[in-house]
Amino acid sequence: MTPKVNPTFEIDSDRIGWITFDDVDRPVNVLTEPVMVRFGEALTEALTACREARARVVVVRSGKPSSFIAGADIEQIGSVEDPVVAERQIRMGQAVYDQLAALPVPTVAAIHGLCVGGGVEMSLACDRRVLSDSPKTSMSLPEVQLGILPAWGGTTRLPRVIGLRAALDLLLTGKRVDAKKALRIGLASEVVPAELFTDKVRAFALSLAKNADHGAGPRPKLSERLLGGTGLGRRVVLAMARKKVMTTTGGHYPAPLRILDVLGENLGRSVEESLLAESRAAAELVVSPVCKNLLHVFHMREAARKGTGLPLQASGDVEALPVDTLGVLGAGVMGGGIGQLAAHRDIRVYMKDIQHEAVTGGLKHARSLFDRAVKRRRMSRREAAQHMERIAGGLDYHGLANADVVIEAIVEKMAVKKAVLRETEGYVSADCVLATNTSSLSVSEMSEALERPDRFCGMHFFNPVDRMPLVEVIRGTSTTDRTTATIYALALRLGKVPVVVGDGPGFLVNRILGPYMNEAGHLLGEGASIADIDRVARVFGMPMGPLRLIDEVGIDVSGHAGASLHKGLGARLAPAPALLALAQTGRLGRKGGVGFYTYEKGREKGIDPSIYTALGAVLQPLRPFTDKEIRHRLIVAMINEAARVLEDGIVGSARDVDLAMIMGTGFPPFRGGLLRFADTLHPRGLLDIVRVLHQAHGDRFEPAPVLERLATKDEAFYRAFPTPRSAA
């Protein structure tokens, strides 16, 4: 049997030429090199048909039920190491799209479902774009998130279609736009009902074929033309965009800056000149270390998204339990956030607390999160109301009777958690899975209070729940594979990135973050300034400095976590004197309006100069530290602890450490992860740094045994701790 070609070209009785993408080997259409070659052949067939008057309009569509084009082949992008090869491949893709743009009849992109990257660029090479009104339909150019730019005409054609400002909003962020917004900004020519999609596309195409002046569609708004259509206007818009990029990224990500360069230099030039500049800039970016690191992060996220949380040998035999109803114990900010997240994903929620006021507060918090989504146009008021109707609350345990999973999110005290979980177990079904949202207490010890410890594990959300992507799925000593798989699948359904970790002090993220924050306290005590400590961390790429992070977490919460790590891991994690003294000042950080920094209405206003006086008894006089010394002490403290985490079997791979640190702390993605960065230092060089710090600062920098072994074997973390063959 002859393999089906992809895409196909055929002409119907109305003389509409249909180019249909449908990869029989993939669930979505991906623009691999063979597919692009075949697309070029299909376009040649279409050109011949147009010249012979057999086709009077050409429609590009997908044969997939819920997606148009999922973009270019990520594997091919990641494999390119030579910029000359990269540019040649990019130019080939541009040439194919130029064929589409040059067809002598009207062209239509019929988009139903996901349309990403090269799919959007394909649609831009068409005269019109018709979108379905399905909630699944969206368009995005996420290349910037991978450290590259849209080089098959995206940077060139998008601003010419929708205007410069609207184009920058998509090009510099990679954000998705739904059909309504696409129509509003001029990216969509028309939006039609999904259930009538094919018929409406046909009618649109025939109408367009009758219109001799099919052109490129409506022009951008007057305001867009004034700003983006003149040299002065472009310079103003691009200068503002560059300033925003630098503020947001610190200049660590070259792709958005190169996008601005290409636009600034070529918007007033021909399409051909712009495409050439686009290809050269993209070729430089695709071979850069930042691009390779961001692709590494992409692959880590995709592996987590497709996984089960179990080793391959177990994943095929274990099925996660379905979750239709969720119970939440504790209706505080965390409980309300978890409830809102679940209701948003069409899960029924019952929040239980011991006070009516608490339940009311949890419901109000959930409603406020939906209201914020409405304000940001992420959902309609009707959709928000429908989601909110899925949440109920009360004081009675009987509301949990039908729960498939119950998540405990109450006060962080072992005795209280044990008592509540034991009581809860008596009201839920034997199949119900219980999970604790603890950030520091032993899951295994907690399970001792239960009759069914095998159906219990940790599900550690990070605050704020609606924004932080990581969930640590914590296996206790009795947790079964099915329980793990169920909570892992639930985390995925909630839109989170789950990482399975073992039970131990601080689990994974807080354990690694603890020495980082503690070392900042030691630096402060030795005379380093708050400004310098936090600035060096931000320059490295952290989203905020460690002292600002303590304020954000809460000085009381941070102190409790530090004490737990000290108790569990010993003297090397004894809290820094400056942090112990800080806990005695009564400052709470951002939530209390003052910590290391001052805050007004939750917004940071700068360092509080009185903090030095408040901590004066434990601080040495201010003195200069080199950026290198501060950076080494902060980052190496994390690397050394990560090595111990691997030694202790909390996780089994370097990838798990890196995914969790990026998703849970904002560790700079452009560096690829904590241990991927450590591997750039070379094992012997890294050990030398740790030994110097150990000699200068004592046992808290004692080299982890893993570091000694890696240096002896001249082996990197990713080679010594590879990702096992698993479903995650």
C-alpha positions, 0 to 999 in steps of 0.5 A: 500500500502506498503511504499517504502523502502529507499534505494532499492537494485536490480540487472539488467541483466548485474549483476550490483547491484544498491543501490538507495537512494530516500526518497519519503518524502523529496526533498533530501536524508538525512541519518536518523537513519532508512535510515542507518539501511535500508542501512545496510540491502541493503548492506547485500542483496548485499553481498549475491548477490555477494557471489552467483555471481548474482552481479559482481559490486555494484553502489550506486546512487540517485533517485533524479534529482539534488542531491546525499546525503544531509548529516546526519540528523541535527535534530538528531545531535542537539538532542544528549546531552550524549557523550556515546550515540553520540559515539554509534550512530557514531559507528553504521554509521561507521559499515554500511560504513565498510560493503560497504567498505568490499564488495568483488566486485568493488563498485562505487558511482554515484554522480550527484548533491549535495553530502554533509557530510555523502554522501561524506563519503559514496563515500569514502567507495566505490572503485571509484567515478563517477561524472557528469559534471553538474554545480549542482554537488559538494562535501563537508564535512561541518561538521567543520562548525557545530562544529563537524568532519566527523566521518563516515570515512571522517577524516580517508579515505579522506587523504588516498584517496587524500593525507593529504594536499588536505584533510586538505583543505576540512576538515578544511574549509567545502568548496565545490569542483566541479566535475573538481576540484574533478577530479584534486585532485583525489576525483573523479575517472571520470567525465562524461556528465550529459546528459549521466550519467546513461549510462556512469556510467553503462559502467564504472561499467562494465569496473571496474567489468572486472578489477580484480585489482579494488583497491582504485583508483589512488594514491595521487601525489608524492608530497602528498605521500612525505609530508603526507606519512611519519611521518616527512612530516605529522608533518610539514603539520599538524603543519603548518595547526594548526598555520593557524587554530589558526590565523584564529579562535583564538582557539575558534572553537575546531573542526578543532583542533580535526581534526588535533589531529585525523589525527596526531595521527592516519594517520599511524595507521590502518583504524579501529584504526583511525575510533575509534579515529574519533568517540570518538573525534566527540562524544565529539564535538557533545555535546559541547556548540560550536556545539550547537551554530553553529547548532543554527546558521545553523537553523537560516540561513535555516529558512531565506532561506526557508522564505518569510519575512512575517508572516505565515498568510500572506505568503500563500496569497502573491506571490513575483513578479518575477525579470528578469530585475534590475535597479540600480541608482548610478554606484559607488562601491555599485551600481557596486557591486549590478549589478555584483551580480544580473548579476551573478544570470542571472538577466539583469541589467541597471545601471544609473548615471548622468556621463559617467565616473561614469557608466564606473567606475561601469561597471569596478568594476563589471568586476573586481569582475568577474575577481576575481572570474575567478582568484579564479577558481569559474567560467571560463572566458567564464562564466564571459564574459557571465554574464558581457554581462547582465549588461548595463549602461547609463545616460538615465532613459528610460533604466529602463522602463522594470525593475521589481525592481529598487535599488537606491544606490546614495549619502546618502542625503534625499533631493537628494534621494527623488528627484531621486526616484520621477523622477524614478517613472515616467519612470518605470511601475506601477508594478515596486518595488523601493528600497533604499540602505540607511544605515541611512535615514528613509524609511517612510520619503523617501516614502512621495515623491512617488505616489506609496509608497506601492511599496517602501521599503529599501534594505540595502546591507552591504559593500563589497556587494560581501562578506557581506551576510546580507541584511536588508529588511526595511518596511516603514509605507506604504510598502505592504506585496507583496513589502516585499516578492518581495525584500526578494525573490530577496535577496535570489536569490542574495545569501544573508541572508535577515532579515526584519526590521522596519524603525528606526534610524540605522535600526537593525545592525547599531543601535546595532553596534553604541553603541559598536563603541562609547563605544570604543571611550569612553574607548580610551578617558579614557586612554585605549590603542587602542591595548587593546581595539581591542585585547579584542574584538578579543579575545571575537571572533569579526573579528576585534576590534571596532577601527579597524572597524571604520577604515574599515567602513571609519572615515567619514562614521562612523562619519555620522552614529554616528551623525544620531544615536545621532539625532534619539535616543538622548543624550545616543548616543552622540558621544564620544569626542575622535571620534568627535576629530578624525573626525577633523584630516582629517584621513579617515581610510583604504581607506585614508591610515591612521586612528587608523592604517596605511595601505599600498596598503589597507593592515593594517600595525599596529597602528599609534603611532601619533594618540595619539598626534593627539587626545591628547587634549581629551585623558586621560593618558594611564592606564591599564584596565582589559580585563573584564572591556573592554569586559563588556563595549563593549558587554553589550552596544550592548546587552542593545541596542538590548533590546531597538530594541526589545522594539521598535518593529524593529524586533520581535524575538531574532533570528532576532537580532542574525542572523543579527548581525552574518551575518552583523557584524561577531559577533562570530557564536560560541557564537550563537548570541548576545542575545543567548550569553546574555542568558548565563549570566542569566537575573538578572546577566546581569541586575546587570552588566548593573546597575554597568555600569550605575552608573559608566558611566551615562545614556548611560548605563541606563538599557533598560526596557526589561532588567528590565522585564526579570530580574523580570520574570527570563526570557531569551531573547529567551523565551520572544521574540520567533520566531513567526510561520512564513515563515521566 
